[in-house]
Amino acid sequence: MRTASVARRALLAALALACGACASLPPTRHFVLRLRPGQELKSELTALAREERLQAASVVSAVGSLTDVALRLANKEDTTLYSGHFEVVSLSGYLADGEFHLHMAVSDGDGRTIGGHVMEGNRVYTTLVIAIQEHTRLRYRREFDPASGYSELVIDER
């Protein structure tokens, strides 16, 4: 635990020093996207990332509703599909041109809540408003991590 804490502090210090070199960039850009009935969440966010050439963006908030929900649940490989009327109660994660990792929780009319990794197939019911903040001095990419056995997020200076 102590080693991870030391490594984390070293990474944060290195990023702070490295970002000093890119001080001419504004630290953030902001986007607010309103999706309309029938639009699909993942494809719209992927298009935004590509069009705006996002390299390191985070979802700040989201509010709205869905009729179709497509999530990969914890420790499952396949997508689980739900149909009905759902309120988005949480949407978090990151996106960049070529990178996408979002988790979402939705609740049904009885207040039951489900959540997982956002997959293709989440359709807007009435509206979905998403606030996104790009960290203009950083770049996200994935790299294989032998400790987890997966490609994990790596944060670089631009």
C-alpha positions in Angstrom: 0.0 0.0 0.0 2.8 2.4 0.9 4.6 1.7 -2.4 1.4 2.5 -4.4 1.0 5.8 -2.4 4.6 6.8 -3.1 4.3 5.9 -6.8 1.0 7.9 -7.0 2.6 11.0 -5.5 5.6 10.6 -7.8 3.3 10.4 -10.8 1.3 13.4 -9.7 4.5 15.4 -9.1 5.9 14.4 -12.6 2.6 15.4 -14.3 2.6 18.8 -12.5 6.2 19.5 -13.6 5.5 18.3 -17.1 2.4 20.4 -17.4 4.4 23.5 -16.6 5.9 23.1 -20.0 2.5 23.3 -21.6 1.3 26.2 -19.6 0.3 28.1 -22.8 -2.6 25.7 -23.2 -5.8 26.5 -21.3 -6.2 23.8 -18.6 -9.6 22.7 -19.7 -12.3 22.9 -22.4 -16.0 22.3 -21.7 -18.8 20.7 -23.7 -22.5 20.3 -22.9 -24.2 17.8 -25.2 -28.0 17.4 -25.3 -29.1 14.1 -26.8 -32.7 13.9 -28.2 -35.2 11.0 -28.3 -33.8 7.9 -30.1 -30.2 9.0 -30.1 -27.6 6.4 -29.0 -25.3 7.4 -26.1 -22.0 5.7 -27.0 -22.1 6.6 -30.7 -22.9 10.3 -30.0 -20.0 10.5 -27.4 -17.6 8.7 -29.7 -18.5 11.2 -32.5 -18.0 14.2 -30.2 -14.6 12.8 -29.2 -13.6 12.3 -32.8 -14.9 15.7 -34.1 -13.4 17.7 -31.3 -10.2 15.6 -31.2 -10.6 15.0 -27.5 -7.5 13.5 -26.0 -8.4 13.4 -22.3 -12.0 14.2 -21.3 -14.1 13.3 -18.3 -17.8 13.2 -17.9 -18.7 15.7 -15.2 -22.5 15.1 -15.0 -25.4 13.7 -16.8 -29.2 13.8 -16.4 -31.9 12.4 -18.6 -33.8 9.2 -19.5 -33.4 6.1 -21.6 -35.8 3.5 -23.1 -33.1 1.0 -24.0 -30.1 0.3 -21.7 -27.1 -1.8 -22.7 -24.6 -2.5 -19.9 -21.8 -5.0 -19.3 -22.3 -6.0 -15.7 -19.5 -6.6 -13.2 -17.4 -9.6 -14.1 -19.5 -10.5 -17.1 -18.3 -10.7 -20.8 -21.7 -10.2 -22.5 -23.9 -7.1 -22.8 -27.1 -7.2 -20.8 -30.1 -5.4 -22.4 -33.0 -3.7 -20.6 -36.1 -2.1 -22.2 -38.6 0.2 -20.5 -38.3 3.7 -19.0 -35.1 4.5 -17.0 -33.7 7.6 -15.3 -29.9 8.1 -15.6 -28.8 8.5 -12.0 -25.1 8.4 -12.7 -22.7 8.5 -15.7 -19.0 8.7 -15.1 -15.7 7.9 -16.8 -13.5 9.2 -19.6 -13.4 9.5 -23.3 -10.9 10.5 -25.9 -10.6 10.0 -29.7 -10.1 6.2 -29.8 -10.7 5.7 -26.0 -14.0 5.2 -24.2 -14.6 3.9 -20.7 -17.9 4.9 -19.1 -20.0 3.4 -16.3 -23.6 4.2 -15.8 -26.3 3.6 -13.3 -30.0 3.8 -14.2 -33.2 3.4 -12.1 -36.6 2.1 -13.2 -40.1 3.3 -12.2 -39.9 1.3 -8.9 -36.5 2.8 -8.0 -34.5 -0.3 -8.7 -31.1 0.7 -9.8 -28.6 -1.2 -12.0 -25.2 -0.2 -13.3 -22.3 -1.3 -15.3 -20.0 -0.5 -18.2 -21.7 1.4 -21.0 -22.0 -0.6 -24.2 -23.6 0.2 -27.6 -27.5 0.3 -27.5 -28.4 3.0 -24.9 -31.3 4.9 -26.5 -32.6 8.3 -25.2 -36.2 8.5 -24.1 -36.9 12.2 -23.7 -33.5 13.9 -23.3 -30.0 13.3 -22.0 -27.8 16.2 -21.1 -24.1 15.4 -20.6 -21.4 17.9 -19.3 -17.9 17.0 -20.4 -14.6 18.5 -19.4 -11.4 18.0 -21.4 -8.0 18.2 -19.7 -6.1 19.9 -22.5 -2.7 19.3 -21.1 -3.1 15.5 -20.9 -3.6 12.6 -23.2 -5.2 9.2 -22.3 -4.1 5.9 -23.8 -4.2 2.3 -22.8 -1.3 0.0 -22.2 -1.2 -3.6 -21.0 -0.7 -3.9 -17.3 0.7 -7.2 -16.2 -0.6 -6.7 -12.6 -4.2 -6.6 -13.8 -3.9 -8.6 -17.0 -5.8 -5.9 -18.9 -5.0 -2.8 -21.0 -5.3 0.0 -18.4 -5.4 3.8 -18.6 -2.1 5.6 -19.0 -2.0 9.4 -18.6 0.6 11.3 -20.5 1.5 15.0 -21.0 0.7 16.4 -24.4 
